[in-house]
Amino acid sequence: MSKHTLCLILLLFVIALWNPAGGLRSVAGQSSLRIIFSRTPINYDNETGHFTLGEELTYGDVDGGVCMSYDYFVFKANTGQVLSGQLQSANSRTIYYVIVTSIYQLPYFQSCRNGNMGVIEGIRAFNAPTTLNWTSVKNSTYALVFFVFGYYSGPVYFTQ
């Protein structure tokens, strides 16, 4: 096969996958477009993926202790779009994460004592480097939430 034939085949392949609405079409229904976050943790470093869990819930009037440290990313995704990346904690502390299918589920993280965490499905944990590979089931706004029970000031890493 000549170089010209090979180049023509490659060009036709790219044209076949091209999506006028936004770049290359995915194979097998998944979009390879990078997810853009509309909200990140305040101290998130986009280059290193480093951040801390900057939000805290306290027990309030009872003893003022921290019951949960958390933070989150908000993003829009189209059906079939993939959010992938690497997750890591610095000191092997177990960190939980979940992608909530609606930002309206975020209030479940706003109280220490109401037991609402049980209504959120898909909570995962990591304490070693972990790969996140999630596919959007519908066009919507989502939140990727990281949390630990109790106080945590150590770093968390999330890189796409």
C-alpha positions, 0 to 999 in steps of 0.5 A, spaced: 500 500 500 502 506 498 503 512 502 498 516 498 493 510 499 494 510 507 493 517 507 487 517 504 484 512 508 486 515 514 483 522 512 476 518 510 476 515 517 477 522 520 472 525 516 467 519 518 468 520 525 467 528 525 462 531 528 460 538 526 457 540 533 464 539 536 470 535 534 471 528 533 465 523 534 466 518 539 466 510 537 461 506 541 457 512 543 462 515 548 465 522 547 472 524 548 471 531 549 474 534 555 469 536 561 470 543 563 468 544 570 464 550 572 465 550 579 472 547 583 474 547 590 477 554 591 484 551 592 484 546 586 490 546 582 489 545 575 496 542 573 497 538 579 490 536 581 491 538 588 486 541 592 483 540 600 476 539 602 475 546 604 468 545 606 466 543 613 460 541 616 459 541 624 455 538 629 453 545 631 450 547 638 452 540 641 460 540 641 462 544 635 466 538 632 467 537 624 462 531 622 464 531 615 470 535 610 468 535 603 468 539 596 466 538 589 466 540 582 460 542 578 460 540 570 455 539 565 455 533 560 452 530 554 449 523 554 455 519 553 460 524 555 466 521 559 469 524 565 475 520 567 481 521 571 486 519 577 484 520 584 489 520 590 490 521 597 496 523 600 496 519 606 492 513 605 486 516 608 480 513 606 476 518 601 469 517 599 467 520 592 460 520 588 457 523 582 451 526 584 446 526 578 443 533 580 446 539 583 439 538 587 442 532 591 448 537 594 443 539 600 444 532 602 451 534 604 449 540 608 447 536 615 451 532 620 445 528 623 439 527 618 442 521 615 440 523 608 447 520 605 443 513 604 439 516 599 445 517 594 447 511 590 454 510 587 458 512 593 465 509 592 472 510 596 479 510 595 485 510 599 490 508 594 491 511 587 484 510 583 482 511 576 475 514 575 471 512 569 464 515 568 459 516 563 454 521 563 447 517 562 443 524 560 445 531 558 445 534 565 449 538 570 452 534 575 457 534 581 463 530 583 463 530 590 469 528 595 468 527 602 471 524 609 467 523 615 471 528 620 476 533 620 481 532 614 486 537 612 490 533 607 491 534 600 487 530 595 488 529 587 484 529 581 487 530 574 483 529 568 
